[in-house]
């Protein structure tokens, strides 16, 4: 498959077709085409204190009367200046591309990246001195090699005509040196970058500067390469920080098959205007979703957040993916069904396989209780999701507690988040009682909601008070999801007051006064918060209503609630430090009900704070609601 990329050269617009991977024979010598030339050169290195070698490729038709951009192409930890020549035949790949009119003429310099006097790839290549020499090469490159090349060859000497790329250790060097010297390089490529790659925060400490100066940042790796994690963590950071780049994953391991393809692809972009909107389309494979079971390769998420599903069901007649929208899968001769979806919105989504009409969970995915049953789930990367990322901070625990409820005389279950240091402390902690939505249960906030990670990160930054969060099962009747009538809401109120709170306060070290209690919930849990919270403001100082609101079309249910609030508006305002109402923007299915409800509150004089976080009636919104609401509590 090829993609036409709109380019602009001078005043002439043209379309360049770049394949998504190298075609067969791309690395085989061809007869009857012009060929470039390879030279071995030596330069004086003041950094090392000796003469050092490099290979230089000059393109077909090379002329000293013309000035050329330069690509510095680096080798791996076990190689030297000849590694690319021996394993990758770069001169053949480039000659073929020139013959097809796909490259800007350029000079390619292949140096020895082991900057030490004995720079041979002999003995223990992992010796400390030899590994450190790869870092020393940055100084040798900038102060010795580049000035030599630009003096000896007719080179364009500005940053926009200088590129650096490499494989493995050289890939790490390229990212480290290129991104660390954006005043020297505008084109940077890392192929299967090794553990010498700096952490992303060090590589790109100033994302805005990188966005402004980089012409192209390329990161590629084989899907079965043990070093893939180093490329992926860099990609994840760049995605979060909105730094344009190509993240290219292909079938393969840590070998020249992958690196040759990397050179073939990367070189075609160099020293030409690049259509930034096309960058996310370049890859062969996606990244396995974080919600996949261990070692499952599918579903895969492509850089533009399209999803590739692949399921083996040789005896099925029809297979679909139900991701809100239904996608028809296509069967191959081996019995695998495949589909690539449209671009999927950020965050967590439930989905099901429909096999001959039967909805089932995908065996390759983790399962989650949602939609009133066990379903698959997929986590789509979220640029704004850093607040629930796993970070190197103290972590609390989530404890599963079963208790015999005095309200219903039945055994029930709750999930309880305890903050870092809870077991070592004698402090009594405030409590947030947190409620899920319809079709979900007490596991929702702990798994889909990322409650523990959100609070761990906030507490580490001193943005939230250490607290317990009690995630209750809001399904309190045999009616299951039919939880929107007075009797069911009253049953939940009784369970909260007579079952859950007494158990928590007798089992955990918590403060038991109203100023140390909060209640919040999403959707159905927001209705439960409104019902139980408004009737019991002497028990709670904080109420949070996420993506919910009294039903405007059900006056039989809502009018008594409004009447109670109107009568008790003064005490509600006095008792509550915060009534916090939030919506997922106008696309949230509860938006209109909420607007009508808040207008009623205004008429009654009930004080509240309103917030919107665009995203609809979805978990990314509710995670952000918890993030925002928890910072207001118990202060």
N, C-alpha and C positions, 0 to 999 in steps of 0.2 A: 504494500500500500504506500502511496506517495501523497505528500501534502504540498499544495502550491502555496508558496509564501510570497506575498507581495513585497517587493523590494524597490528602493528608489536609488538610482545611481545618477548623480548630477541632476539633470532635469529630465532624465528618461526613466519612466516607470516600466518595470518588467516583472514577470512572474518566474520564480525559480522553483523547480520541483525537487524536493529533497525526500528521498525514501525514508521510511521509518526504520529500516535496517539495510545493511549492505546486501546487494544481490549476489547470486552465485558467480564466482569468478572474479570478484572485485580485487582480489589479492594475487591474481595470476598474471604473469607477464604476457603482454600482447605484442604482436608483430605489427610493424607498419605505423607505429605511433611515435611521436617525439618523446624523448626521455630527458629527465633531469640528470644532474651530475652530483656525485658524492665526493667530498674532499675531507681529508684528515688534516686538522690544523692544531697548532700548539700556541698557547698564550701564556704570558707571564702572570702568575697569580701572586700578588703581594699578600693576599690573605693567607695562603698556604706556604708561601716562600719557595715556590718551585714552578717549573713549567708544567702546564696541564694540557690534556688532549680533549678534543671535541670533534665530532663529525658534523659536516655542514652539507645539506642538500640544497642545491640551487635548481630552480624550475626549468622546464623546457623553454628554450628561447631566451635564457638569461642574458642580460646585457648590462654592462657596467654603466651605461648611459641612463639606465632607468633605476629609480629608487624603489625598494621593496619593503613590505612589512616583514616582521620576523616572528616565527613561532619557536619557542624554546620547549623541547620535548624531552622529558625526563624519564629515567629508567627506575627499576625496582631495587630492593635491598640487596639482591644477589647479582645484580648486573653492573654494567659500566656503560661507557659511551657507545659500545657496539651491541648492547642488548636489543634495542629496537631493530637494528639491522639484521641480527641473527634470527630473532623470533617473530618479528612483525613485518618485515620487508616494506617499510614505509615508503621507500622510493617507488615501489611497484604500485602501491595503493594511490599515491599522489599522481604518478604519471598517468594512470588510468582515468583519474578524475579530471586532470587537465585535458586529456584527449576528448572527454565528454563535455568540456566547457563548464565544469561545475566548481572550479576553484579560482579564487583571486590569486594571481602569481605571488608567491611568498618564498622566503628563505626559511629553512627549518634547521635549527641548531640542536644537535644531540650531544650534550656535555656529559661528563662524569660527575654525578651528584654527590660523590663521596669526597668531600673536600679535606684531604689529608695527603701527606707526602707520599705514602704508599697507598695509593687509591685503588689497588687491584682488588677484585672480588675473590679473595682467597682466604683460607683459614676460617675461623669462626666469624661469619658475617654479622653475628649479633653481638660481638664484643662492644663494650660500652664506648670505646674510642671511635669505632667505626660507625655506630649509630649516631653519636654526637656529631660526626663529620657531615652527616646529611643536613643537620641544622646549620652547621657552619657554612654550608654551600650558599646560603642566602647572601652572605657578605661577599663571597667569591663571585657569585652571579652578578650582583648589582655593581660591585666596584671594579671587577677585573674582566669577566667574560663579556658582559654587554658592551662596555667601552671598546674592547678589542674587536668585537664583531662589527660594531658601527663605524669603526675606523677602517677595517679591512674590506668591508663589503658596502655596496651602495644602499644603505639602509635608511628607511624612514625612522626618525628617532623620537617621535612623540609617543605618548602612552597609547593613543588610539590605534597605533600601528604595531603594537607589541603584545604578543600572547604567550601564555605559559600553560603547559599541560603535561600530564605524566601518568604513569601506571603504578599502582600499589604505593610503595614508599615515595616514588616520584609524584604520585597523585596527591599524597599528603603534603609534600613539598610545594606542589603547584598551588594548592589551596592556601597553605600557610603564607607562601611568599607573594602570591598574586593578590590575595585579599588583604594581606598585610601591607601591600605597597600599591595601592590604587592610583598613586601618582605615577607609577611606572608601567602598570598593566591594565588594559581594559577588557581583555579576553582571558578567561581562566577556565581550565578544565581538569577535573579529577576523575581518573578511570580506576575503579576499585580501590579507592584511597585507603591507605593503611592506618594502623593505630597512632602513627606520628601526627595525624591530622589533629590540629588543635580543637578544643571544644568550640561549638558554634558561637558561644558568647564572646570568645576571644577572637575567632575568625572575623566576625562581623559585629564589632562593638557599636558601630554607628550605621544602622540599616539605611537611614536616609542618605548618607554619603555613598553607600554601596549602590543604592537605587539610581543615584545621579551619575555615578562614574562608570559602572559596569556596562559594557556593550553586550557581553554574554557570559553567563556563569553556567557551566556544564558539569553535572555530577552523574556518573553512570557506574553500574555494577551488575554482575551476574546474580541471578536470583538464588543460586546455591553456593554463593561465595560466603565463607565464614566471616568476612570483613564487611558484609552488607550493612551491619548496624552502624558503622561509622559514616557511611554515605547517608543512611536514612535519618540519623539524628541531625545531620547538617541540613538535609532537605526539610525536616520537620520545623526546625528553627527558622529557616528562610521563608517557609510557607507562613508561619505565624507572624513573622515580621514584614511580610509582603514584599520580599526581595525577589524580583523576577529571575527565574532560572529554569533550566531543563533538568528534570530528574528522570533519568533513563535507566530502566531495569529491563534486562533481557535474559533469556534462558542461558545459563552457563555458570562456570566456576571461576576460579582465580587463574586465568590463563590468557594466552594471546588471542584466542578466538574472540573473547570479549574485548580485549584491548585494541585489536585491529578494527573491530567494528566501531569502537569508540573514536579512533582516529578518523575513520572514514566519515562518520557522522559529523564530528566536531569541526573538522577542517573545512567542511562545506559552508559553515556559517561565518567563517573568519573574514574580517576586514570588509564586510558588506553591511549595509543597513539591515537590521533584523526586526521582523514584525513581532513585537513582544506579546501580542495577543495569541500567537500561535504556539508559544513555548510549551504549554501544558499538553499539547497534542503529541509531542515526541516521546514515545516510549514503546516498547514491545509488550511488556507486562506491567500490570499494576502492582501495588503493594498489598499483601494479605491484610485484611481488616484486623484491627486490634481485638475485635470481638470474635474472631475465629477460634476454634479449639486448637490446642497445641499441634503445631506442624501442618495444619490445614492450609493449603495454598489458595483456596477460593472460599468465599468471594474475595476479589481483588479490587482495590480502589485505584483508579487512574489519577494522574495529577490534576485533571480538571473535575474530579469527583464524580465521573461516571463510574459505574460499578460493573465488573465482569463476574457473572455467576456461572458456575459449571457443576453439574450434578450428574452422577451416573445412575440411570434408571432405564436399562435396556428393554424392559418389558412394558414400559409405559407407552400409552398412545398419545398423550398430550401432557406437557409440563409447562407451568407458568410460574413466574415470580410475582407475588402480590406484595407490592411495596407502596400501598396506597393506590398506585397505578399498577395495572396488570401488564406484564411483559410476556410475550410468547417466546418460549425457548425453542432452539433448533437442535435437532438430534443428528449426531454424526454416525458413521458406520461402526464405531466401537461402543455405542450406547450412551455416549456423553451428550447431555443437553447443555447448550450454552446461549447466553444472551449478554449483550452490553447495554446497560440502561442509559437514560438521559443523565445529565448532571444532577446529582442528588444534593439537597440542601444539607447544611452542616449539622453535626450532632448525631443524636441517637434516633434510630428508626426501627420499629418492629417490622418484620416481614415474615412471609410464609411461602413454602412451596405448595403449589396446587398440582398434585399428581392425579391426573384423570379426574379432576374436580375435587379431590380430597385435600383440605388444608393440613399440612404437616410441617413440623420444624425441620430446618435444614440440618442434617447430621454434621456438617462442617462448622456450624456456628454454635456459640454459647446460646443457651435458652433463657428466657426471661418470662416471668408471669406478667402478662399484659394482654389486652384484648379479651379478657375473661378466660384465658387459657395459656398454656405454655406456648411461646412463640420464639422464633429466632429474632436476633437483634443485630444491627450493624451500626458501628460508630464511624461516622464520616468526619474527617479532620475539620476542626474549627479554629480559624485563625484567632478568634477571641477566647479560646478555651484554656489559656494558660492558667487561669485561676483554679482549675481542677486537674492540672497536670501533676504527675508524680514528681516530687521534688525532694532534694536532700535536706529535709527538715524533720524535727521530731514528729512522730506519728502516734495518733491515738488508736483506740481499738473499737471494733464493732462487735458487740456481744449479743448473742441470741438467747433470749430469756423466755421460758414458758412459765405461765402462771395460771392459777385457778381463779377465774374472775368471780368476785362476789356479786357482780351485777347480773351475770347470765348463768352462773354455776356451771361454766364450761371452761375447758382448758384453752388458753389463747397464747399467742406468741407475739413478741415485740423484738425489734432490733434496737440496740442502745449504743450510741456512740459515746465513748468516754474520752476526754481530751488527753494529750500527752501529759504524763506525770500524775495521772489520777491515782494510781495505786500507791505512789510514794507520798502522796499529800494527805494532810488532815483537813484540808479545806472543804467547806460545803459549797457545792456548785449550783448555779442556776440551771433551769431545764427548759428546753424548747420541745414541745410535743408537736410532731410533724406528721402530716396526713397525706396519703397518696390519692390518686384519682380513680375514677371508675374503671373497672376491669383490671385493676392492679391490687397489690396487697402490701404487707409490711416490708417486703423485700425491695420495693420499687425505689425508695429514696436511697437505700444502701447500695444498690447495684446500678440501676439506670441513672440515679441522681447524683452519684459521686459525693455523697454527703461528707464522708470522712476526709477525702482529699481537699475539698473546699474549706472545711474548718481547719484542718492541719495547716494549710497554707496561710489562712487568715490569722490564726493564732500565732504562727511563727513571725508574721509581720506586725504583730501587735495591733491588728485591725479589728479583731473580734475578741471578746472576753472568752476565756475557757469556759465551756458549758457542756452539759450533757444534752444530747439530742435523742429523744425517744420516738422511734418510728413505729407507729401503731398500725394494726390491722383494722381498717375502717369498715370492713364488711361485717356487719353485726346482725344480719338477718338471713333467713333462708332465701329471701328474695335476691340475694347476691347483688347484682348491679342495680336493682330497682331501689336505690337508696335515696330517693328524692321526695319522700312523703313524710308527713309529720311524725308518724309512728316510728319510722326507721331512724329519723334524725334524733328523736327523743331517746331511742334505744342506744344510739351512739353516745349521747350526752351522759346517760347513766353509766355506760361502760367506762367512759373517760373519768367520771367523778368517783365511781364506786369500785371500779376494777383497776384501771391502769395507774392512775395517780397514787392511790394508796399502796400499790405494789412497788412502784418506783421509789416512793418516799420511805418505804420500809426496807428496801433492798440495796439502795445506793446512798451514798453520802451527798445529799442534796439539801439545799435551802428550801424551806416549805412555806415561805411567805409569798404573797401575790406579786411583789416586785421582782421575784426570782422565777416567775413562771411566764412562759410564752406559748401561744398556740398558733399554728399556721398549717395551711394545706393548699393543694392545687386542685382545681376543677371540683370534683365531688368533695374532696377534702376541704376546699374553700367554703362550700356550702355548710359542711359540718362545723367548720371554724366559725362561720357567721352564726349558726344556730346555737352551738354550745358556748361560744365565746361571748356573744352579746348578752346571753341570759346569765352569765356568770362572771361579769367583769370584776366582782370582788376577789375572784380567784386568779385573774390574769392581768398583767400590766401591758402585754403586747399581743396584738392579733395581726396575722398576716394572711391575706386573701389573694391567692395567685390564680389568675385566669379563671375567675369565677364571679358569681353574682346571683342575687335572687332572680328567679325566673319571672320575666315580665309578663309572660302569658299564663301564669298560674296564680291568680290572685287569692285563691283559696289557701294556698301555702304561704304566700308572701305577705298578704295584708296583715295577718296577726303579728308577723315579725316586725313590720314597720310600725304597727300600733304600739307594740312593746317598746321599741326604740324611741318613738316619739314621746311616750310617757316618761321614759327613763333617760332622755338625752343628756340631762345635766350630770347624772351619776356616771353614765358611760364615759362622757368626756373627762370627768374628774378621775375616774378609776384607770383609764387607759393612758399610758404614756405614749403609745403608738398604735394607731389603726392604719396599717399599711396595705394598700390595694395596688395590684400590679396586673398588667395585661401584656400579651405578646403582640401588640399592635392591632391594627384594624383587621388583619387576617385571622386573629384569634376568634374561635367560634363563640367565646363568651363575651366578646367585646361589647356588643349592643346591650345585652342584659346588664353588664357592668355600668355602662354609661347611664342607663335609666336608673339603676340603683343609686349611683352617686348623686344624681339629681335629686332623688328622694332624700338622701342624707343631707344635702345642702338645704332643702326645705325644712328638715327637722332640726337643723343646727348640729348634726353629728359631725365631729371633726375627724378628718382623715388625711393621709398623704397618698398621692397617686403617682405611679411610675409606669413607664412603658419600656419594653425591650423587644424590638421587632423580631419576630420569628414564628408567630402563630401559636397554636395550642400544642406545644412540643417541649421535649425535655431540655433542649438548650436554653429555652426561656426560663424554665423552672429552676434549672441549676443556677442561672444568673439571679433569679429571684432570691434563692437561699443565700447566695453570695452577698447580695445587697442588704437583705433583711437582717441577716445575722450580725452585720456590722452595727446595727442600730440598737441591739439588745443589751439590756442589763448595764447600761452606762448612766 
